[in-house]
Amino acid sequence: MQSKHSGRRLMSRRKIVQAGATLAFVACTAGTVSAQTAPAGYPSREIELLIPFAPGGGVDLFGRTIARVLNSEKIVTRPIQVLNKPGAGGATGIAEMVHVRKGNPHSLLGIATHVFITPMMAGTPYSYKHLTPIAKIFTEHQMMVVRTESPIKSLKEIEGALRKDVGSLRFGGATVGTWDHMTAAKFAQVVGGDPSKITYMAYSGGESDAAILGGHVDVGLGGLDLMDLVEAGRMRVLAVNSPKRLGGRFKDVPTFAEQGYDVVNENWRGLFAPPGVPDAVVEYWRTALKKMLQTEAWKTEMEKNQCVESFETDTFLASLQKEEEEYRQLAMKLGLLK
């Protein structure tokens, strides 16, 4: 029997597919910036760091932290402006990088696994294969939360609800197929449910936080930045999907594993340039990021949010290709991809 929420869930995915189908047409009508060699005074003007999601989410926080530290530590003296361009699970922003910003050395894209998950799950036309990889920077984990007013107090209660009706609870998080979605799907599978039939509501950026707080979803998934809302007394955290307990302000947050559920995932954050930028520009940003990683300002941010440094440059593309295939196999196993 189809869940009463399934129409809305499928509509969310359908919107992404429909949006993706129009991206090629939109992109072809946009102007481009021709490829150029990196000038001696590079960067010669403001840098635009495009975040393809709404303000307030984990990727947005990542982009703003990168921009702030690079500028405040005077590693990059030109201002770095963060621009939010949400739409189609990140696909709108990727398409803008591929066409509108092609060859533009003053444009960057901050993103995570959406760079291959959205094209795979929704059929949108552009992925990391159409961009210039700069670096993977760090890895983080996801938390499962409920709003403070929720009657749900434990994973056992969620398990009980899913065993009765796998589509009865509304899970909410980032784009369809991302690790937020995967965490919910893996949990459903572990407790004996069909993961392809969970009710999952996809949101962009901070919209998912608002959905959780507003009671529009029953259970929320998101990055470790949700701890700010937990500490403010507005959310209650049920579990984190790390292999072992994290430290710092997360030391009292139990893992799924220690509660008897084999649910472990991780997500990364990285930077890309548009296609057609010179190698010298890529090397400039890799050098700048290496310097950033050594600053106390950056280390403080990593400690606060218990992120794990996973800096990759030359091997980043090969890692993406490997991760994409591993993800494809997992999505097929969970019944989320045919």
C-alpha positions as CSV (number, residue, x, y, z in Angstrom):
1,M,0.0,0.0,0.0
2,Q,1.4,3.4,-1.0
3,S,2.3,5.7,1.9
4,K,0.1,8.9,2.2
5,H,3.4,10.9,2.0
6,S,4.8,9.0,-1.0
7,G,3.3,11.5,-3.5
8,R,5.1,14.4,-2.0
9,R,8.3,12.3,-1.7
10,L,8.2,11.4,-5.4
11,M,7.3,14.9,-6.4
12,S,10.5,16.1,-4.7
13,R,12.5,13.8,-6.8
14,R,10.5,14.5,-10.0
15,K,11.1,18.3,-9.6
16,I,14.9,17.6,-9.6
17,V,14.6,15.5,-12.7
18,Q,12.5,18.0,-14.5
19,A,14.8,20.8,-13.5
20,G,17.8,18.8,-14.7
21,A,16.2,18.3,-18.1
22,T,16.1,22.1,-18.6
23,L,19.6,22.8,-17.5
24,A,21.2,22.1,-20.9
25,F,18.9,24.6,-22.6
26,V,19.4,27.3,-20.0
27,A,23.1,26.8,-20.0
28,C,23.4,27.1,-23.8
29,T,21.7,30.5,-23.7
30,A,24.3,31.9,-21.2
31,G,27.4,33.8,-22.0
32,T,30.8,32.4,-21.2
33,V,34.2,33.7,-20.1
34,S,37.0,32.5,-22.3
35,A,39.8,30.5,-20.8
36,Q,42.9,32.5,-20.0
37,T,46.3,32.1,-18.4
38,A,46.7,33.1,-14.8
39,P,47.9,36.7,-14.7
40,A,50.9,37.6,-12.6
41,G,48.7,39.5,-10.2
42,Y,46.2,36.7,-9.8
43,P,43.7,37.0,-8.3
44,S,43.2,40.5,-9.7
45,R,39.7,41.0,-8.4
46,E,37.1,39.6,-6.0
47,I,36.6,35.8,-5.9
48,E,33.1,34.4,-6.2
49,L,32.6,31.2,-4.3
50,L,29.4,29.6,-5.5
51,I,27.4,27.4,-3.1
52,P,24.7,25.5,-5.0
53,F,22.3,25.4,-2.0
54,A,20.3,27.7,0.1
55,P,21.9,29.5,3.0
56,G,22.2,27.8,6.4
57,G,23.1,24.2,5.5
58,G,26.4,22.3,5.9
59,V,27.8,23.2,2.5
60,D,27.0,26.8,3.0
61,L,28.7,26.8,6.4
62,F,31.7,25.2,4.8
63,G,31.9,27.8,2.1
64,R,31.6,30.7,4.5
65,T,34.2,29.3,6.8
66,I,36.7,28.8,4.0
67,A,36.1,32.4,2.8
68,R,36.5,33.8,6.2
69,V,39.6,32.0,7.2
70,L,41.4,32.6,3.9
71,N,40.6,36.3,4.1
72,S,41.1,36.9,7.8
73,E,44.5,35.1,7.7
74,K,45.5,37.1,4.7
75,I,46.2,34.0,2.7
76,V,44.0,35.4,-0.1
77,T,44.0,39.2,0.0
78,R,41.2,39.7,-2.5
79,P,37.7,39.5,-1.0
80,I,35.9,36.1,-1.3
81,Q,32.2,36.5,-1.8
82,V,29.9,33.6,-1.1
83,L,27.0,33.3,-3.6
84,N,24.1,30.9,-2.9
85,K,22.6,29.5,-6.1
86,P,20.2,26.7,-5.0
87,G,18.2,24.5,-7.3
88,A,17.8,20.9,-8.5
89,G,19.9,19.4,-5.7
90,G,23.0,21.4,-6.6
91,A,22.6,20.8,-10.4
92,T,21.7,24.4,-11.2
93,G,24.9,25.7,-9.6
94,I,27.0,23.0,-11.3
95,A,25.5,24.0,-14.7
96,E,26.4,27.6,-14.1
97,M,30.0,26.7,-13.4
98,V,30.1,24.6,-16.6
99,H,28.7,27.2,-18.9
100,V,28.2,30.7,-17.5
101,R,31.6,30.6,-15.6
102,K,33.6,28.4,-18.0
103,G,37.2,29.5,-18.0
104,N,36.7,32.1,-15.3
105,P,39.6,31.9,-12.9
106,H,37.8,34.1,-10.3
107,S,35.0,31.5,-9.7
108,L,35.0,28.6,-7.3
109,L,32.4,26.0,-6.4
110,G,32.0,24.6,-2.9
111,I,30.1,21.3,-2.8
112,A,30.1,17.7,-1.4
113,T,29.0,14.3,-2.7
114,H,26.1,16.0,-4.6
115,V,28.6,16.5,-7.4
116,F,28.0,12.9,-8.4
117,I,24.9,11.8,-6.5
118,T,22.5,14.3,-8.0
119,P,23.4,13.4,-11.6
120,M,23.3,9.7,-10.7
121,M,20.0,9.7,-8.9
122,A,18.1,12.4,-10.8
123,G,19.6,12.2,-14.3
124,T,20.9,15.8,-14.3
125,P,23.4,16.4,-17.1
126,Y,26.6,17.7,-15.3
127,S,28.8,16.3,-12.6
128,Y,32.4,16.6,-11.4
129,K,33.5,15.2,-14.7
130,H,32.6,18.6,-16.3
131,L,34.5,20.6,-13.6
132,T,38.1,21.1,-12.5
133,P,38.8,19.4,-9.2
134,I,40.9,21.5,-6.8
135,A,40.8,19.6,-3.4
136,K,38.8,17.5,-1.0
137,I,39.3,19.3,2.3
138,F,37.6,17.5,5.2
139,T,35.2,14.7,6.1
140,E,32.3,14.8,8.5
141,H,29.4,12.7,9.7
142,Q,25.6,13.0,10.0
143,M,23.3,13.2,13.0
144,M,19.8,11.9,13.3
145,V,17.7,14.5,15.3
146,V,14.1,15.4,16.2
147,R,12.8,18.7,17.4
148,T,12.6,19.1,21.2
149,E,8.8,18.9,21.2
150,S,8.8,15.5,19.4
151,P,7.4,12.5,21.3
152,I,10.3,10.4,19.7
153,K,13.0,9.9,22.3
154,S,15.1,7.0,20.9
155,L,16.1,5.0,17.9
156,K,14.0,2.1,19.4
157,E,10.9,4.1,18.9
158,I,11.8,4.9,15.3
159,E,12.5,1.2,14.7
160,G,9.1,0.3,16.1
161,A,7.3,2.7,13.8
162,L,9.2,1.5,10.7
163,R,8.5,-2.2,11.5
164,K,4.8,-1.4,11.6
165,D,4.9,0.8,8.4
166,V,8.2,1.7,6.8
167,G,6.6,4.8,5.2
168,S,4.9,6.0,8.4
169,L,7.6,8.5,9.5
170,R,8.7,11.5,7.5
171,F,12.5,11.7,7.3
172,G,14.0,15.0,6.1
173,G,17.4,16.1,5.0
174,A,19.4,17.2,2.0
175,T,18.9,16.2,-1.7
176,V,17.5,12.8,-2.6
177,G,20.3,10.2,-2.6
178,T,22.7,12.1,-0.4
179,W,24.2,10.7,2.8
180,D,21.3,12.2,4.8
181,H,19.0,10.1,2.7
182,M,21.3,7.1,2.8
183,T,21.5,7.2,6.6
184,A,17.8,7.0,6.8
185,A,17.6,4.2,4.2
186,K,20.4,2.2,5.8
187,F,18.6,2.5,9.2
188,A,15.4,1.2,7.6
189,Q,17.2,-1.7,6.0
190,V,18.9,-2.6,9.3
191,V,15.6,-2.9,11.1
192,G,14.1,-5.0,8.4
193,G,12.2,-2.5,6.3
194,D,12.4,-1.8,2.6
195,P,14.7,1.3,2.3
196,S,13.2,2.3,-1.1
197,K,9.8,2.8,0.6
198,I,10.7,5.2,3.4
199,T,9.2,8.7,3.3
200,Y,12.1,11.1,2.6
201,M,11.6,14.8,2.2
202,A,14.4,16.6,0.4
203,Y,15.3,20.2,1.2
204,S,18.0,22.7,0.1
205,G,20.5,24.1,2.7
206,G,19.0,25.5,5.9
207,E,15.5,24.7,4.6
208,S,15.8,21.2,6.2
209,D,16.5,22.8,9.6
210,A,13.3,24.8,9.3
211,A,11.4,21.7,8.3
212,I,12.6,19.8,11.3
213,L,11.9,22.7,13.7
214,G,8.5,23.3,12.2
215,G,7.4,19.7,12.5
216,H,7.1,19.2,8.8
217,V,9.2,16.1,9.2
218,D,9.3,13.6,12.0
219,V,13.0,12.8,12.0
220,G,15.8,15.0,10.6
221,L,19.2,14.2,9.2
222,G,22.0,16.6,8.8
223,G,25.6,17.5,9.4
224,L,27.3,18.1,12.7
225,D,26.4,21.8,12.5
226,L,23.0,20.8,13.8
227,M,24.7,20.6,17.2
228,D,24.2,24.4,17.4
229,L,20.4,23.9,17.5
230,V,20.8,21.0,19.9
231,E,22.8,23.1,22.3
232,A,20.2,25.9,21.9
233,G,17.6,23.5,23.2
234,R,15.6,23.4,19.9
235,M,16.6,19.9,18.8
236,R,17.3,16.5,20.4
237,V,20.0,14.3,18.9
238,L,19.4,10.6,18.8
239,A,22.6,9.3,17.1
240,V,25.6,10.1,15.0
241,N,26.7,7.8,12.1
242,S,30.5,7.9,12.9
243,P,32.2,4.5,13.6
244,K,33.0,5.6,17.2
245,R,32.0,8.5,19.5
246,L,33.3,11.9,18.5
247,G,35.1,14.2,21.0
248,G,34.6,17.7,22.1
249,R,31.0,18.9,22.4
250,F,29.8,15.6,20.7
251,K,31.3,13.3,23.4
252,D,27.9,12.6,24.8
253,V,26.2,11.8,21.5
254,P,25.8,8.0,21.0
255,T,26.6,6.4,17.7
256,F,24.1,4.2,15.8
257,A,26.6,1.3,16.2
258,E,26.7,1.4,20.0
259,Q,22.9,1.3,20.1
260,G,22.9,-1.8,18.0
261,Y,22.4,-0.4,14.5
262,D,25.1,-0.9,11.8
263,V,24.8,2.6,10.2
264,V,28.1,4.3,9.4
265,N,28.5,6.9,6.7
266,E,30.7,9.9,6.0
267,N,30.5,13.0,3.8
268,W,33.2,15.3,2.5
269,R,33.5,18.9,1.5
270,G,35.6,20.1,-1.4
271,L,36.4,22.9,-3.9
272,F,36.1,22.9,-7.7
273,A,36.9,25.4,-10.4
274,P,35.1,25.8,-13.7
275,P,36.3,23.9,-16.7
276,G,39.0,25.5,-18.8
277,V,40.9,27.3,-16.1
278,P,44.7,27.2,-16.3
279,D,46.7,24.8,-14.2
280,A,48.4,27.8,-12.5
281,V,45.0,28.8,-11.0
282,V,44.4,25.3,-9.6
283,E,47.9,25.3,-8.0
284,Y,47.3,28.7,-6.5
285,W,44.2,27.5,-4.7
286,R,45.8,24.2,-3.6
287,T,48.7,26.1,-2.1
288,A,46.4,28.6,-0.4
289,L,44.3,25.7,1.1
290,K,47.4,24.0,2.4
291,K,48.4,27.2,4.2
292,M,44.8,27.5,5.6
293,L,45.0,24.1,7.1
294,Q,47.9,25.1,9.2
295,T,46.2,28.1,10.8
296,E,44.8,28.1,14.3
297,A,41.6,29.7,13.0
298,W,41.0,26.7,10.8
299,K,42.1,24.1,13.4
300,T,39.6,25.7,15.9
301,E,36.8,25.3,13.4
302,M,37.7,21.6,12.8
303,E,37.9,20.9,16.5
304,K,34.6,22.6,17.2
305,N,32.7,20.5,14.6
306,Q,34.8,17.4,14.9
307,C,35.6,17.3,11.2
308,V,38.4,15.0,10.0
309,E,41.0,16.5,7.7
310,S,41.0,14.4,4.4
311,F,43.0,16.8,2.2
312,E,43.5,15.5,-1.3
313,T,44.6,17.3,-4.5
314,D,46.3,15.2,-7.2
315,T,44.4,12.1,-6.2
316,F,41.0,13.8,-5.7
317,L,39.7,12.9,-9.2
318,A,40.6,9.2,-8.8
319,S,39.0,9.2,-5.4
320,L,35.8,10.7,-6.8
321,Q,35.6,8.0,-9.5
322,K,36.1,5.2,-7.0
323,E,33.6,6.7,-4.6
324,E,31.0,7.2,-7.3
325,E,31.1,3.5,-8.2
326,E,31.0,2.4,-4.6
327,Y,28.0,4.7,-4.1
328,R,26.3,3.3,-7.2
329,Q,26.6,-0.2,-5.8
330,L,25.2,0.8,-2.4
331,A,22.3,2.7,-3.9
332,M,21.4,-0.4,-6.0
333,K,21.7,-2.7,-3.0
334,L,19.3,-0.4,-1.0
335,G,16.9,-0.3,-3.9
336,L,17.3,3.4,-4.5
337,L,18.8,3.0,-7.9
338,K,17.9,0.5,-10.7
